[in-house]
């Protein structure tokens, strides 16, 4: 059994997805204090940092498809966190009071997640890994 796992671990697809599942689990644990899925919390943090951001720009920043991001925004709009405004062909997203009230909790969860990564991997190794992943992702764009 361990030989088969060893074979899979030599595959970038397998290894990256295994890491993503582990990181997602940690993120869900840390963001539980917000009552939100980590992806939704990042949407709220993005809109709070850039009120009036277009969906297209936010999709680029968050590296998500506009259709995926639109689904997230629709859910957060229904829950009264965000507001969309359309001007011509463009849609802009603004935080509502409920988003502003939860932002510090979202940022605390993000900080706690950062600390968990650093504890598990070591601060230098975590920073190096993030740098390598970011560089690799940019080659796919």
Beta strands, then each sheet from edge to edge (+ up, - down):
strand 1: 53-54
strand 2: 82-87
strand 3: 90-95
sheet 1: 1+ 3- 2+
end
